[in-house]
Amino acid sequence: MFSRREPVPFAFIAETDRFRSNVTPPPHERASAGQIAGRWLLGLTIVAGIVGALVLGMPALSQDNLSTQNQQSQAADNR
C-alpha cells in the first residue's frame, strides 16, 4: 500500500521527525560526600527496617506444632 500525506496545519509538526537539536544539556554535577553518605544511610535504614519487620514477624507466621498437640491431647484427656 502507498502512504497518503494529509495536510498538516502547522509546518513544524510535520517536520518534527527531521529536527535535531544542536544544544547539549549541561553536565551532571557530582554528588558531594555528604550526599553519598546520606543516600547510603537512607538505604541502610530502609533495609534494616525490612529485616527487622521480618525478624519480628516470623514467630507470628510460624505454626507451632507443640502448642497444637498439647491442646489436642488435653481435649482428648478431658473426655
FIKOLKOL-683124 format. One record per residue (C-alpha): residue in one letter; x, y, z. Coordinates in steps of 0.2 Angstrom, whole numbers, padded with zeros to 4 digits, always signed. Layout:
// residues N
aXYZ;...
// end
This chain:
// residues 79
m+0000+0000+0000;f+0005+0018-0003;s+0005+0031+0011;r-0006+0046+0009;r+0001+0063+0015;e-0013+0073+0024;p-0012+0091+0026;v-0005+0097+0042;p-0010+0114+0049;f+0007+0119+0056;a+0023+0115+0046;f+0034+0112+0062;i+0023+0097+0067;a+0026+0089+0050;e+0045+0092+0052;t+0047+0086+0070;d+0055+0069+0064;r+0069+0078+0055;f+0073+0090+0069;r+0089+0088+0078;s+0094+0100+0092;n+0112+0106+0092;v+0110+0111+0111;t+0119+0100+0123;p+0112+0098+0141;p+0124+0104+0155;p+0135+0090+0163;h+0128+0082+0179;e+0135+0089+0195;r+0145+0076+0205;a+0137+0072+0222;s+0146+0078+0237;a+0152+0066+0251;g+0138+0071+0262;q+0125+0067+0249;i+0133+0050+0246;a+0133+0046+0264;g+0115+0052+0266;r+0110+0040+0252;w+0119+0026+0260;l+0112+0029+0277;l+0094+0030+0270;g+0096+0014+0260;l+0103+0005+0276;t+0089+0012+0286;i+0076+0005+0274;v+0085-0012+0273;a+0086-0013+0292;g+0068-0009+0294;i+0063-0023+0282;v+0074-0035+0290;g+0068-0030+0307;a+0050-0032+0302;l+0054-0050+0295;v+0063-0055+0311;l+0049-0048+0322;g+0035-0055+0311;m+0042-0073+0308;p+0037-0080+0325;a+0019-0074+0322;l+0019-0083+0305;s+0026-0099+0310;q+0015-0114+0315;d+0019-0120+0332;n+0016-0139+0332;l+0019-0141+0350;s+0005-0130+0356;t-0007-0138+0344;q-0003-0155+0350;n-0004-0150+0368;q-0021-0143+0365;q-0027-0159+0356;s-0020-0170+0370;q-0029-0161+0384;a-0045-0161+0374;a-0044-0179+0372;d-0040-0182+0391;n-0055-0172+0397;r-0067-0183+0388;
// end
